[in-house]
């Protein structure tokens, strides 16, 4: 029985998409005849080497590359090539053996640019700029084809946006390397599940929660397919959002206290200013928002200057504000029901939740 022309090594877990895997295109028999131009409709302009000795066919697009260069970097490719060459009826196109893969042309192109670079030789050796589509494809295919060093480098580019360090989060992510839109956080959750990197999950879930009902629409990949959270993770996202809204009001009461601090130098003025600050915060749109990690420092500084709050009271309010957000940060794994080793622990109530009252 001839060996199949198409080979895949699917990961143990994979994100849900609205499109099913494409069916393999039919191949013709014979070891010397070309399969014909109707099956591989397009050559990749960038990744079609005239002296290449294998063609990777992704849907209708062919990539003519070098078997040994891929096999030395990927044990999975090595096994695929060994299996395809041992068959009695290989598929041939323009005199070159064809190996079909189920990956999209966009994904395989991003991956091959890393493995067979024409200009960029190390993924993050300099300050290159990457799209999320590129990084997502590299992670998924590096995991699938067992190229761990590339997978780890690509994951590292996400860790600046989806950090475990609250101080780094508060400073803001460096977007010189990669920009990640909120909708793409859905893809980050799925990538974290795929490669078993739970440290990415708390902040990825937080950003998904801020999407509100738009999280149901999923995120559109480069090939136009739609990627969704799994039903279990969608439930975590919705439940977590509800808990964040509860925390928002608790933060207001925790931060905006109308009593001046012990070091206050203008008690009457500060008491009036702090009361007004509390009133402004209560009518703010943020008082019932899930975006509890967003700082209040701009509002505090602006009102302090306008209402002549003393320096000691300003410092005290800002410290309370930072610590209140840090408390919620520490509770993110509990809020979204994920386990992350090394993440600061948060108290739980008898139901396993992190109650706002206990955290205050």
Secondary structure as UniProt FT lines:
FT   STRAND          16..17
FT   TURN            37..39
FT   STRAND          42..48
FT   TURN            50..51
FT   STRAND          54..58
FT   TURN            59..60
FT   STRAND          61..65
FT   HELIX           67..73
FT   HELIX           75..85
FT   STRAND          92..93
FT   TURN            94..95
FT   STRAND          96..101
FT   HELIX           105..115
FT   TURN            123..124
FT   HELIX           132..144
FT   TURN            145..146
FT   HELIX           148..158
FT   TURN            159..161
FT   HELIX           166..171
FT   TURN            175..177
FT   HELIX           182..184
FT   HELIX           185..195
FT   HELIX           198..200
FT   HELIX           201..209
FT   TURN            210..211
FT   HELIX           212..217
FT   STRAND          219..220
FT   TURN            222..223
FT   STRAND          226..228
FT   HELIX           231..255
FT   TURN            262..263
FT   HELIX           267..283
FT   HELIX           285..288
FT   TURN            292..293
FT   HELIX           297..307
FT   HELIX           311..335
FT   TURN            336..337
FT   TURN            341..342
FT   TURN            350..351
FT   HELIX           356..359
//
